[in-house]
Amino acid sequence: MLTLRYAGLAIAFVSSCCFAFSGPMAKYLNAAGLVPIEAVWVRMAGAGVLLVAVLAVVKPQALRIPRDKWGFFAAYAVMAVAGVQALFFLAITRLPVGVALLLEYMAPVMVVVWVRFVRRVRLPRAAFVGAVVAVVGLGVVVEVWQGLRLDALGLLLALVAGACCAGYFLMNDSFGDEIDSLGLIAWGMVGAAVVLAPFAQPWGIRWSAFTQTVAPNGGVALPVLGAYVWMVLVATVMAYILGVNAVRRLSAAVGATVASLEVIGGAIVAWALLRESLGLFQIIGGLTVLSGALLAQTATTQPTPIREPAHAT
């Protein structure tokens, strides 16, 4: 059992490293002329078509959707895939990648709240202390004493992306064995592409952008097509497959905790490729957010169900 847990933690760690490339690679597409919603659409469509095609050949049974699970698949596509990605990609056009990731990864605290008040699982006091610490860290990130110096709409978009991200972890933790995780991911991405198509209008995308080589913000120059392929294969297909399997081996709580390492990884990648750097308060606040999330989530590893009061007979 302990070996399986360590394997799950390792898978979650690698998944977070893969997800860390999402924002930086998206900025290469933005620099080439694609607006955020177009970048999200080509990412989801490319990954979805690739996964469906591969599964149709090697594991066709994974693509079967039980009739009573159609609603779950639709919700997964809209919230856990389209919502997270579209809102995050919009947020990074108004915020540095590192700051947007910090705000999105308030998700672990949201998971704690959901587990306590919706799933009605009694949590240790440390879970709530961690939530408060994370909120304080968030206040440091956005420098509330300066009247929110960061873009207000960008902050809102990143936080709503965090709510959708919390849904991603909770939904991955809740589906049964009748659903194949690979099929869920594949149809989730295809569904997200369908949902976002009216907004992205792929028929109007300037496809010649993929022939360019760009250097966002004066950073490292990369071929746009190369950035896109990396984003699809590593930051999407590999990241989602590993992430879902990690949550299935661990829990929504622990999986969300390890996934928050994406904040650090994304900031490092953005610094190396895009020359984006966080200020002193963003670094201090970010470490505080991660510490609070870690405290809150590790406190949920041994939850105690709430006991209903006994009724007189």
Residue pairs with C-beta under 8 A, 6 or more apart in sequence:
4 249
5 249
5 250
7 249
8 245
8 246
8 249
8 250
8 254
9 246
9 250
9 254
9 258
11 242
11 245
11 246
11 249
12 242
12 243
12 246
12 247
12 250
12 254
12 255
12 258
12 259
13 258
13 261
14 242
15 238
15 239
15 240
15 242
15 243
15 246
15 259
16 243
16 258
16 259
16 260
16 261
16 262
16 265
17 261
17 262
17 265
18 234
18 235
18 238
18 239
18 242
19 235
19 239
19 243
19 259
19 262
19 265
19 266
20 235
20 262
20 264
20 265
20 266
20 268
20 269
21 230
21 231
21 234
21 235
21 266
21 269
22 85
22 88
22 231
22 235
22 236
22 239
22 266
23 88
23 89
23 92
23 97
23 100
23 101
23 266
23 269
23 270
24 97
24 266
24 269
24 270
24 273
24 274
25 227
25 228
25 230
25 231
25 235
26 36
26 39
26 40
26 43
26 89
26 92
26 231
27 92
27 97
27 216
27 217
27 270
27 274
28 214
28 216
28 222
28 224
28 227
28 228
29 38
29 39
29 42
29 209
29 224
29 227
29 228
29 231
30 36
30 39
30 93
30 216
31 214
31 215
31 216
32 209
32 210
32 212
32 214
32 224
33 206
33 209
33 212
34 42
34 205
34 206
34 209
36 86
36 89
36 90
36 92
36 93
37 86
37 89
37 90
37 196
37 199
37 200
38 200
38 201
38 202
38 205
39 89
40 82
40 85
40 86
40 89
40 196
40 200
41 193
41 196
41 197
41 199
41 200
41 202
41 205
42 202
42 205
42 228
43 85
43 228
43 231
43 232
43 236
44 81
44 82
44 85
44 189
44 190
44 192
44 193
44 196
44 236
45 189
45 190
45 193
45 202
46 228
46 232
46 236
47 189
47 232
47 236
47 237
47 240
48 186
48 187
48 188
48 189
48 190
48 191
48 192
48 193
49 190
50 232
50 237
51 182
51 185
51 186
51 189
51 237
52 63
52 186
52 187
52 190
55 62
55 63
55 182
55 183
55 186
56 63
59 180
59 182
61 180
62 180
62 182
62 183
62 186
63 180
63 183
63 186
63 187
64 180
64 183
65 73
65 179
65 183
65 187
66 178
66 179
69 175
69 178
69 179
72 171
72 175
72 179
73 184
73 187
73 188
73 191
74 191
75 171
76 171
76 184
76 188
76 191
77 187
77 188
77 189
77 190
77 191
77 192
77 194
77 195
78 191
78 192
78 195
79 164
79 167
79 168
79 171
80 164
80 167
80 168
80 171
80 172
80 188
81 168
81 188
81 189
81 191
81 192
82 191
82 192
82 195
82 196
83 160
83 161
83 164
83 167
84 104
84 161
84 164
84 165
84 168
85 192
86 196
86 199
87 157
87 158
87 160
87 161
87 164
88 100
88 104
88 157
88 158
88 161
90 157
91 100
91 103
91 104
91 154
91 157
91 158
91 161
92 100
93 154
94 151
94 153
94 154
94 157
95 103
95 150
95 151
95 154
95 155
95 158
96 270
96 276
96 278
96 282
97 266
97 267
97 269
97 270
97 274
97 276
98 263
98 266
98 267
98 270
98 276
98 278
98 282
98 286
99 141
99 142
99 150
99 158
99 278
99 282
100 154
100 158
100 161
101 262
101 263
101 266
101 267
102 138
102 141
102 263
102 282
102 285
102 286
102 289
103 138
103 141
103 155
103 158
103 159
103 161
103 162
104 158
104 159
104 161
104 162
104 165
105 162
105 165
105 259
105 260
105 262
105 263
105 289
105 290
105 293
106 134
106 135
106 138
106 159
106 162
106 289
106 293
107 162
107 163
107 165
107 166
107 168
107 169
107 256
107 260
108 134
108 166
108 253
108 256
108 257
108 260
108 293
108 296
108 297
109 130
109 131
109 134
109 135
109 292
109 293
109 296
110 162
110 163
110 166
111 166
111 169
111 170
111 252
111 253
111 256
111 297
112 123
112 127
112 128
112 130
112 131
112 253
112 296
112 297
112 300
113 131
114 166
114 170
115 121
115 123
115 252
115 253
115 300
115 303
116 122
116 123
116 127
120 305
120 306
121 300
121 303
121 304
121 305
121 306
122 303
122 304
122 305
122 306
123 299
123 300
123 303
123 304
124 299
124 300
125 299
126 295
126 296
126 298
126 299
127 295
127 296
127 297
127 299
127 300
128 296
129 292
129 295
129 296
130 291
130 292
130 293
130 294
130 295
130 296
130 297
130 299
131 292
131 296
132 292
133 288
133 291
133 292
133 295
133 296
134 288
134 289
134 291
134 292
134 293
134 296
135 292
136 288
136 292
137 285
137 286
137 287
137 288
137 289
137 290
137 291
137 292
138 285
138 289
139 285
140 281
140 284
140 285
140 288
141 281
141 282
141 285
141 286
141 289
142 148
142 149
142 150
142 155
142 285
143 149
143 150
143 281
148 155
166 256
169 247
169 252
169 255
169 256
169 259
170 252
172 181
172 243
172 244
172 247
172 248
172 252
172 255
173 247
173 248
173 251
173 252
173 255
175 184
181 241
181 244
181 245
181 248
182 241
184 244
185 240
185 241
185 244
189 236
189 240
209 224
210 224
210 225
210 228
211 224
211 225
212 223
212 224
213 221
213 222
213 223
213 224
214 221
214 222
214 224
215 221
215 222
216 274
217 274
217 275
217 276
218 275
219 273
219 274
219 275
219 276
220 272
220 273
220 274
222 273
243 255
243 259
246 255
246 258
246 259
247 255
250 258
251 300
251 301
253 297
253 300
253 301
254 297
254 298
254 300
254 301
256 293
256 297
257 293
257 294
257 297
257 298
260 290
260 293
260 294
263 286
263 289
263 290
264 286
264 290
267 276
267 278
267 286
270 276
271 277
278 286
